[in-house]
Each structure stands twice: as structure tokens, then as C-alpha cells.
Amino acid sequence: MTGERSDLADPGAEGYALRRYVDRMDLAFALADLVLSRAGAATVSEIAALGLPAVYVPYAVGNGEQRLNAAPSVDAGAALLLDDAGFDGDVIRRVVVPLLADRTKIAEMAAAAERTGIRTGSENVIAQLDRALAARD
């Protein structure tokens, strides 16, 4: 996905599809072998919960929170972190494309993501509510 304002041309390469916008991320994630993304908190948690390996390029504005969001996945071996300042086509050719070709590394990263991701968010919230209600009584 390039974003709706991108003027990048679709190269028409086999096995590659350029999309400006995807409104069914569930389907995109279901097809993904690897995710290349910014590192917003919700995005990182969703990707980890799905057990997907990732390459994060934290947004360079703010207080560095996106780098902190990605840190647990990076530390666990589920993700790589690339700096926005130097992120260009050469980095994709040098880092991302070889990673996609390394099925063993992708599988290792996916296994690490499965160990890192939290899939019990709803249950955790309900448990917190139950504890709060019990403490009130």
C-alpha cells in the first residue's frame, strides 16, 4: 500500500500488486508473509497477535514512541527496525527483499511473533473489570 496521495507507478511485476488503499486489512494480513509498516501501537499489537513477522519503520515525528512500540517485537526477534531517515528503495533491495527470500528467517520471526503477541485482549479487559467490580463491593 502506498497511500492514496502516492504517485508511484505500479511496476506490473509478477507476484506484486501495488495498492493505494486497502479497507480489508484482515484479508491483507491473511495473505502476508511479512509486514512492512510504521510502528503505531495498535498496528504493532495487531501484527504481533497475528504472529506475523515485520519490518518496522517508525514515524520520525513525535517523541520516539513508535520505536518504543516496536521494541518488544524487535527484542523477541519477531521484527526488524529500520530508520525512516535512510529508508529508500536501496534499503528495500538490500534488507527487505533478501528477507522475503529467506523462508527460514521468516519462519523464525513468525514463531517469535506468535510468542510475543497477545491474543487475549478482550479477556484481559473483562478480567480487569471483574477485579474493579469485586474491589468496589
MDAnalysis code that builds the backbone (N, CA, C; Angstrom):
import MDAnalysis as mda
import numpy as np

u = mda.Universe.empty(411, n_residues=137, atom_resindex=np.repeat(np.arange(137), 3), trajectory=True)
u.add_TopologyAttr("name", ["N", "CA", "C"] * 137)
u.add_TopologyAttr("resid", np.arange(1, 138))
u.add_TopologyAttr("resname", ["MET", "THR", "GLY", "GLU", "ARG", "SER", "ASP", "LEU", "ALA", "ASP", "PRO", "GLY", "ALA", "GLU", "GLY", "TYR", "ALA", "LEU", "ARG", "ARG", "TYR", "VAL", "ASP", "ARG", "MET", "ASP", "LEU", "ALA", "PHE", "ALA", "LEU", "ALA", "ASP", "LEU", "VAL", "LEU", "SER", "ARG", "ALA", "GLY", "ALA", "ALA", "THR", "VAL", "SER", "GLU", "ILE", "ALA", "ALA", "LEU", "GLY", "LEU", "PRO", "ALA", "VAL", "TYR", "VAL", "PRO", "TYR", "ALA", "VAL", "GLY", "ASN", "GLY", "GLU", "GLN", "ARG", "LEU", "ASN", "ALA", "ALA", "PRO", "SER", "VAL", "ASP", "ALA", "GLY", "ALA", "ALA", "LEU", "LEU", "LEU", "ASP", "ASP", "ALA", "GLY", "PHE", "ASP", "GLY", "ASP", "VAL", "ILE", "ARG", "ARG", "VAL", "VAL", "VAL", "PRO", "LEU", "LEU", "ALA", "ASP", "ARG", "THR", "LYS", "ILE", "ALA", "GLU", "MET", "ALA", "ALA", "ALA", "ALA", "GLU", "ARG", "THR", "GLY", "ILE", "ARG", "THR", "GLY", "SER", "GLU", "ASN", "VAL", "ILE", "ALA", "GLN", "LEU", "ASP", "ARG", "ALA", "LEU", "ALA", "ALA", "ARG", "ASP"])
u.atoms.positions = np.array([
    [0.836, -1.169, 0.000],
    [0.000, 0.000, 0.000],
    [0.887, 1.240, 0.000],
    [0.503, 2.165, -0.794],
    [1.305, 3.376, -0.929],
    [0.662, 4.597, -0.286],
    [-0.608, 4.517, -0.002],
    [-1.345, 5.689, 0.447],
    [-2.036, 6.329, -0.739],
    [-3.138, 6.958, -0.470],
    [-3.970, 7.497, -1.555],
    [-3.331, 8.661, -2.308],
    [-2.380, 9.340, -1.687],
    [-1.758, 10.507, -2.337],
    [-0.477, 10.160, -3.096],
    [-0.102, 8.902, -3.096],
    [1.139, 8.499, -3.747],
    [1.006, 8.568, -5.268],
    [2.104, 8.948, -5.911],
    [2.128, 8.947, -7.371],
    [3.015, 7.824, -7.913],
    [3.349, 6.854, -7.051],
    [4.166, 5.722, -7.504],
    [3.414, 4.927, -8.564],
    [4.123, 4.549, -9.602],
    [3.529, 3.756, -10.672],
    [3.631, 2.274, -10.321],
    [2.606, 1.524, -10.658],
    [2.626, 0.076, -10.464],
    [3.597, -0.514, -11.483],
    [4.642, -1.228, -11.009],
    [5.621, -1.768, -11.952],
    [5.105, -2.956, -12.753],
    [3.973, -3.509, -12.361],
    [3.417, -4.638, -13.092],
    [4.243, -5.902, -12.973],
    [5.029, -6.018, -11.914],
    [5.877, -7.194, -11.710],
    [5.044, -8.386, -11.251],
    [5.417, -9.552, -11.729],
    [4.722, -10.780, -11.347],
    [4.818, -10.995, -9.831],
    [3.697, -11.365, -9.214],
    [3.680, -11.620, -7.786],
    [3.634, -10.365, -6.937],
    [3.417, -9.220, -7.563],
    [3.444, -7.943, -6.870],
    [2.189, -7.173, -7.236],
    [1.569, -6.550, -6.252],
    [0.386, -5.736, -6.523],
    [0.476, -4.448, -5.734],
    [0.494, -3.336, -6.410],
    [0.514, -2.043, -5.754],
    [-0.928, -1.648, -5.448],
    [-1.170, -1.237, -4.220],
    [-2.491, -0.768, -3.816],
    [-2.338, 0.576, -3.117],
    [-3.191, 1.507, -3.456],
    [-3.178, 2.823, -2.812],
    [-3.771, 2.723, -1.405],
    [-4.824, 1.925, -1.279],
    [-5.542, 1.831, -0.007],
    [-6.184, 0.454, 0.081],
    [-6.202, -0.118, 1.260],
    [-6.860, -1.403, 1.488],
    [-7.801, -1.230, 2.671],
    [-9.074, -1.493, 2.456],
    [-10.019, -1.354, 3.558],
    [-10.337, -2.688, 4.232],
    [-9.724, -3.758, 3.782],
    [-9.883, -5.071, 4.416],
    [-8.510, -5.572, 4.855],
    [-7.985, -4.942, 5.907],
    [-6.662, -5.328, 6.399],
    [-6.645, -6.766, 6.883],
    [-7.787, -7.288, 7.325],
    [-7.827, -8.686, 7.736],
    [-7.423, -9.598, 6.582],
    [-7.879, -9.282, 5.391],
    [-7.521, -10.092, 4.223],
    [-6.073, -9.864, 3.810],
    [-5.620, -8.618, 3.902],
    [-4.223, -8.327, 3.565],
    [-3.287, -9.060, 4.524],
    [-3.589, -9.020, 5.813],
    [-2.764, -9.723, 6.794],
    [-2.815, -11.234, 6.566],
    [-3.969, -11.760, 6.171],
    [-4.098, -13.197, 5.941],
    [-3.192, -13.667, 4.810],
    [-2.909, -12.795, 3.865],
    [-2.060, -13.141, 2.729],
    [-0.585, -12.839, 2.957],
    [-0.286, -12.083, 4.001],
    [1.072, -11.560, 4.186],
    [2.050, -12.611, 4.710],
    [3.245, -12.617, 4.125],
    [4.368, -13.391, 4.651],
    [5.192, -12.524, 5.593],
    [5.174, -11.219, 5.338],
    [5.954, -10.242, 6.089],
    [5.230, -8.909, 5.963],
    [5.241, -8.129, 7.036],
    [4.603, -6.811, 7.013],
    [5.681, -5.744, 7.116],
    [5.604, -4.764, 6.235],
    [6.467, -3.584, 6.271],
    [5.552, -2.432, 6.644],
    [5.823, -1.792, 7.800],
    [4.848, -0.857, 8.331],
    [5.482, 0.195, 9.223],
    [4.724, 1.254, 9.482],
    [5.037, 2.161, 10.572],
    [4.832, 1.366, 11.857],
    [5.056, 1.984, 12.996],
    [5.011, 1.228, 14.246],
    [4.090, 1.863, 15.273],
    [2.878, 2.193, 14.838],
    [1.880, 2.672, 15.781],
    [1.524, 1.559, 16.757],
    [1.088, 1.918, 17.939],
    [0.832, 0.930, 18.990],
    [-0.189, -0.119, 18.569],
    [-1.307, 0.303, 18.003],
    [-2.334, -0.655, 17.601],
    [-1.826, -1.555, 16.475],
    [-1.110, -0.973, 15.528],
    [-0.584, -1.750, 14.406],
    [0.395, -2.811, 14.888],
    [1.328, -2.430, 15.748],
    [2.317, -3.382, 16.257],
    [1.626, -4.496, 17.036],
    [0.650, -4.148, 17.864],
    [-0.022, -5.186, 18.653],
    [-0.817, -6.132, 17.763],
    [-1.480, -5.613, 16.734],
    [-2.234, -6.467, 15.814],
    [-1.314, -7.415, 15.052],
    [-0.214, -6.880, 14.551],
    [0.718, -7.695, 13.775],
    [1.311, -8.803, 14.646],
    [1.697, -8.469, 15.869],
    [2.257, -9.479, 16.772],
    [1.203, -10.516, 17.145],
    [-0.025, -10.074, 17.424],
    [-1.086, -11.012, 17.802],
    [-1.382, -12.001, 16.682],
    [-1.187, -11.565, 15.449],
    [-1.412, -12.450, 14.303],
    [-0.213, -13.352, 14.016],
    [0.876, -13.139, 14.734],
    [2.060, -13.967, 14.523],
    [2.771, -13.662, 13.217],
    [2.695, -12.414, 12.774],
    [3.342, -12.041, 11.515],
    [4.704, -11.404, 11.761],
    [5.704, -11.808, 11.013],
    [6.996, -11.125, 11.095],
    [6.850, -9.738, 10.475],
    [7.675, -8.814, 10.941],
    [7.514, -7.443, 10.475],
    [8.841, -6.725, 10.335],
    [8.816, -5.707, 9.487],
    [9.881, -4.725, 9.387],
    [9.203, -3.401, 9.694],
    [9.620, -2.778, 10.774],
    [9.022, -1.511, 11.184],
    [9.927, -0.342, 10.826],
    [9.294, 0.709, 10.317],
    [9.966, 1.968, 10.026],
    [9.224, 3.020, 10.850],
    [9.675, 3.252, 12.083],
    [8.946, 4.177, 12.957],
    [8.834, 5.574, 12.351],
    [7.666, 6.151, 12.513],
    [7.420, 7.527, 12.074],
    [8.388, 8.432, 12.812],
    [9.026, 9.311, 12.090],
    [10.122, 10.105, 12.652],
    [9.667, 11.344, 13.416],
    [8.383, 11.545, 13.553],
    [7.859, 12.701, 14.270],
    [7.372, 12.243, 15.639],
    [7.460, 13.108, 16.619],
    [6.982, 12.774, 17.959],
    [8.136, 12.567, 18.913],
    [7.890, 11.772, 19.931],
    [8.868, 11.553, 20.996],
    [9.564, 10.199, 20.896],
    [9.527, 9.599, 19.743],
    [10.151, 8.291, 19.583],
    [9.283, 7.147, 20.048],
    [7.986, 7.422, 20.251],
    [7.110, 6.378, 20.774],
    [6.955, 5.199, 19.825],
    [7.019, 5.412, 18.524],
    [6.869, 4.285, 17.607],
    [8.054, 3.327, 17.724],
    [9.217, 3.845, 17.956],
    [10.391, 2.982, 18.176],
    [10.165, 2.144, 19.441],
    [9.614, 2.760, 20.470],
    [9.321, 2.034, 21.717],
    [8.215, 1.001, 21.502],
    [7.222, 1.329, 20.678],
    [6.152, 0.375, 20.384],
    [6.713, -0.902, 19.760],
    [7.672, -0.750, 18.866],
    [8.234, -1.894, 18.137],
    [9.260, -2.677, 18.948],
    [9.817, -2.071, 19.993],
    [10.939, -2.668, 20.723],
    [10.684, -4.097, 21.210],
    [9.538, -4.423, 21.822],
    [9.355, -5.810, 22.272],
    [9.403, -6.830, 21.129],
    [8.829, -6.492, 19.995],
    [8.872, -7.401, 18.846],
    [10.281, -7.532, 18.292],
    [10.992, -6.417, 18.226],
    [12.376, -6.436, 17.750],
    [13.239, -7.254, 18.709],
    [13.096, -6.998, 20.013],
    [13.885, -7.717, 21.018],
    [13.609, -9.213, 20.999],
    [12.370, -9.590, 20.663],
    [11.997, -11.005, 20.620],
    [12.438, -11.695, 19.338],
    [12.909, -10.918, 18.361],
    [13.315, -11.500, 17.084],
    [12.169, -11.618, 16.097],
    [11.036, -10.987, 16.399],
    [9.865, -11.051, 15.529],
    [9.860, -9.955, 14.476],
    [10.732, -8.956, 14.639],
    [10.709, -7.811, 13.738],
    [12.090, -7.194, 13.605],
    [12.254, -6.460, 12.515],
    [13.436, -5.630, 12.300],
    [12.993, -4.182, 12.398],
    [13.925, -3.318, 12.729],
    [13.653, -1.893, 12.837],
    [14.569, -1.146, 11.871],
    [13.983, -0.327, 11.017],
    [14.745, 0.481, 10.068],
    [14.439, 1.953, 10.321],
    [15.445, 2.794, 10.208],
    [15.254, 4.219, 10.426],
    [14.585, 4.876, 9.230],
    [13.669, 5.764, 9.510],
    [12.958, 6.491, 8.471],
    [13.905, 7.343, 7.628],
    [14.881, 7.957, 8.273],
    [15.779, 8.895, 7.583],
    [16.501, 8.245, 6.400],
    [16.890, 7.010, 6.531],
    [17.625, 6.364, 5.452],
    [16.806, 5.366, 4.665],
    [15.494, 5.358, 4.882],
    [14.648, 4.360, 4.242],
    [14.361, 4.764, 2.801],
    [14.838, 3.933, 1.875],
    [14.632, 4.207, 0.458],
    [14.615, 2.890, -0.305],
    [14.549, 2.988, -1.606],
    [14.497, 1.793, -2.445],
    [15.700, 0.894, -2.272],
    [16.870, 1.490, -2.024],
    [18.076, 0.689, -1.820],
    [17.962, -0.160, -0.557],
    [17.394, 0.401, 0.499],
    [17.204, -0.358, 1.741],
    [16.235, -1.515, 1.506],
    [15.204, -1.270, 0.736],
    [14.259, -2.352, 0.429],
    [14.974, -3.457, -0.341],
    [15.776, -3.077, -1.339],
    [16.509, -4.089, -2.123],
    [17.552, -4.825, -1.279],
    [18.196, -4.109, -0.373],
    [19.293, -4.676, 0.414],
    [18.812, -5.464, 1.641],
    [17.695, -5.050, 2.254],
    [17.245, -5.658, 3.509],
    [15.945, -6.449, 3.340],
    [14.921, -5.813, 2.782],
    [13.587, -6.415, 2.759],
    [13.485, -7.553, 1.744],
    [13.944, -7.327, 0.530],
    [13.824, -8.372, -0.498],
    [14.588, -9.639, -0.108],
    [15.851, -9.559, 0.361],
    [16.526, -10.784, 0.794],
    [15.818, -11.465, 1.973],
    [15.243, -10.672, 2.862],
    [14.497, -11.263, 3.981],
    [13.308, -12.056, 3.462],
    [12.588, -11.511, 2.507],
    [11.445, -12.230, 1.928],
    [11.856, -13.551, 1.300],
    [13.062, -13.603, 0.777],
    [13.557, -14.831, 0.139],
    [14.071, -15.854, 1.150],
    [14.254, -15.439, 2.390],
    [14.802, -16.322, 3.428],
    [13.662, -16.952, 4.225],
    [13.137, -18.053, 3.710],
    [11.970, -18.701, 4.316],
    [12.258, -19.152, 5.751],
    [13.488, -19.568, 6.032],
    [13.842, -19.991, 7.387],
    [13.766, -18.818, 8.353],
    [14.328, -17.678, 7.966],
    [14.303, -16.492, 8.818],
    [12.871, -16.001, 9.027],
    [12.067, -16.009, 7.967],
    [10.665, -15.593, 8.073],
    [9.927, -16.501, 9.062],
    [10.172, -17.808, 8.981],
    [9.513, -18.753, 9.900],
    [9.962, -18.511, 11.345],
    [11.243, -18.232, 11.539],
    [11.744, -17.940, 12.887],
    [11.112, -16.666, 13.441],
    [11.013, -15.647, 12.604],
    [10.406, -14.394, 13.034],
    [8.918, -14.578, 13.339],
    [8.229, -15.373, 12.532],
    [6.808, -15.635, 12.769],
    [6.609, -16.370, 14.095],
    [7.465, -17.346, 14.374],
    [7.376, -18.073, 15.647],
    [7.611, -17.127, 16.820],
    [8.558, -16.220, 16.679],
    [8.816, -15.237, 17.736],
    [7.619, -14.306, 17.901],
    [6.996, -13.917, 16.797],
    [5.817, -13.048, 16.866],
    [4.677, -13.755, 17.588],
    [4.510, -15.042, 17.319],
    [3.452, -15.794, 17.996],
    [3.675, -15.842, 19.500],
    [4.925, -15.877, 19.919],
    [5.234, -15.884, 21.356],
    [5.078, -14.494, 21.965],
    [5.207, -13.457, 21.145],
    [5.175, -12.079, 21.623],
    [3.762, -11.517, 21.659],
    [2.968, -11.855, 20.658],
    [1.642, -11.261, 20.526],
    [0.682, -11.697, 21.611],
    [-0.208, -10.799, 21.961],
    [-1.238, -11.067, 22.963],
    [-2.560, -11.231, 22.235],
    [-3.171, -12.375, 22.418],
    [-4.419, -12.686, 21.736],
    [-5.618, -12.688, 22.687],
    [-5.401, -12.281, 23.914],
    [-6.463, -12.349, 24.919],
    [-6.868, -10.961, 25.399],
    [-6.823, -9.989, 24.521],
    [-7.133, -8.612, 24.909],
    [-8.515, -8.461, 25.506],
    [-9.535, -9.019, 24.875],
    [-10.903, -8.903, 25.391],
    [-11.017, -9.554, 26.762],
    [-10.453, -10.746, 26.893],
    [-10.497, -11.445, 28.173],
    [-9.770, -10.657, 29.259],
    [-8.649, -10.028, 28.890],
    [-7.889, -9.224, 29.854],
    [-8.693, -8.023, 30.336],
    [-9.402, -7.361, 29.433],
    [-10.221, -6.211, 29.814],
    [-11.351, -6.660, 30.737],
    [-12.005, -7.760, 30.394],
    [-13.101, -8.273, 31.235],
    [-12.582, -8.634, 32.625],
    [-11.414, -9.253, 32.693],
    [-10.832, -9.601, 33.993],
    [-10.556, -8.355, 34.820],
    [-10.065, -7.288, 34.174],
    [-9.825, -6.028, 34.876],
    [-11.134, -5.454, 35.417],
    [-12.173, -5.505, 34.610],
    [-13.485, -5.018, 35.043],
    [-14.002, -5.854, 36.213],
    [-13.854, -7.164, 36.112],
    [-14.293, -8.042, 37.213],
    [-13.558, -7.694, 38.505],
    [-12.243, -7.469, 38.421],
    [-11.459, -7.115, 39.620],
    [-11.899, -5.774, 40.195],
    [-12.182, -4.803, 39.311],
    [-12.630, -3.489, 39.772],
    [-13.978, -3.582, 40.449],
    [-14.882, -4.362, 39.868],
    [-16.214, -4.525, 40.470],
    [-16.132, -5.264, 41.794],
    [-15.282, -6.268, 41.860],
    [-15.134, -7.030, 43.114],
    [-14.534, -6.147, 44.213],
    [-13.615, -5.273, 43.871],
    [-12.992, -4.390, 44.853],
    [-13.969, -3.335, 45.347],
    [-14.928, -2.989, 44.526],
    [-15.927, -1.994, 44.892],
    [-16.891, -2.528, 45.943],
    [-17.157, -3.806, 45.892],
    [-18.140, -4.427, 46.817],
    [-17.599, -4.631, 48.193],
])
